[in-house]
């Protein structure tokens, strides 16, 4: 595989950069045409790589790309999942180069989607190409590349259900996650779920002069801050009634096994330029961001935020809240508990409305599975050290749904690193990880 990569790497970069130049931002209606441009570009790449069938499918939202190369109905089938949509690029002024002008600096590719998830999905296309062109294919191989992951995949579950016979598989192979480090590779055996909501606090029928009315009414921004403050207690525990009912507590033995994964708290703090951490009392930073649920405010606004001063009491205030959930917690149930809790704690004098945006359940897979063992062997061979099992703190909500619909487990072999700052300005992807990812995926086909 290394020889094939070295012989073709300039072409690989050219093809990947052509994808990275397409601003396929799924949350922006102005980029609707770009979603189709990117989908058709992927179809062309899959056809050139060796797919017998590759086409764009319509959904109720953004299009899905499906491709396959079948060799034997009796052979095992691997379904590769990825997404071609990307996050918005704001704040644009913090980018050192254009988000859709891919560049190589300091051994890394810089662009929106370089890692999440165009770069990592592209690795699978190139590993597939290598397998096909070298007559090494032993499995039926299918691809599903969607355009809505960054907005919660609202259309995909329905599409998967309608096409479940076409998508039938033995394993769902995914590269949309991170490793612990370059030196300590890891495989995610589970991810958290997600419930994402918006709170709107309504007060007086218009903005008011803060001198004429200040101190006499409930200020919606003050009320919103009070609501947010009441969502956690002094120990960092979420106060929503029933929130922890379905959380499975890990045993001391399980926590000890989890703690074997290398983690440097000082390095973590220095990377983020912070002097301390916070979270649920009684748990380590590693546990807080993987095996425990959490609640965070992702945005808050209201009133005057322009330059200078404007002495006004806002008539409305808003906040967006993200709750990361652990397996067994159902996002629909948590959403309902959240809404009831907000209604119960809202101060008098304002009206509160909660709008759910999207969500999904978490999942776990056993590390004893054949697919996990094959991935572990492949990655261990490439990196020279056995990968550590880990649990991802992020969410890919559609995977739990696909697991149920297709009766196949997802296996997450992501090659991103925390340094890649996905979702933020200057997203990047180390070329060394890109190369090792292609090689590891190719070896997975050998060992599975």
Buried (B, 14 or more C-beta within 10 A) or exposed (E): BEEBBEEBBEEBBEBBBBBBBBBBBBEBEEBBEBBBBBBBBBBEBBBEBBBEBBBBBEBEBBBBBBBBBBEEEEBBBBBBBBBBBBBBBEEEEEBEEBBBEBBBEEEBBBBBBBBBBBBBBBBBBBBBBBBBEEEEBEBBBBBBBBBBBBBBBBBBBBBBBEBBEEBBBBBBBBBBBBBBBBEBBBBBBBBBBBBBBBBBBBBBEEBBEBEEBEEEBBBBBBBBBBBBEBBBEEEBBBEBEEBBEBBEEBEEEEBEEBEEBEBEEEEBBEEEEEEEEEBBEEBBBBBBBBBBBBBEBEEBEBBBEEEEEEEBBBBBBBBBBBBBBBBEBBBEBBBBBBBBBBEEBBBEEBEBBBEBBBBBBBBBBEEEBEBBEBBBBBBBBBBEEBBBBBBBBBBBBBBBBBBBBBEBBBBBBBBBBEBBBBBEBBBBBBBEBBBBBBBBBBBBBBBB
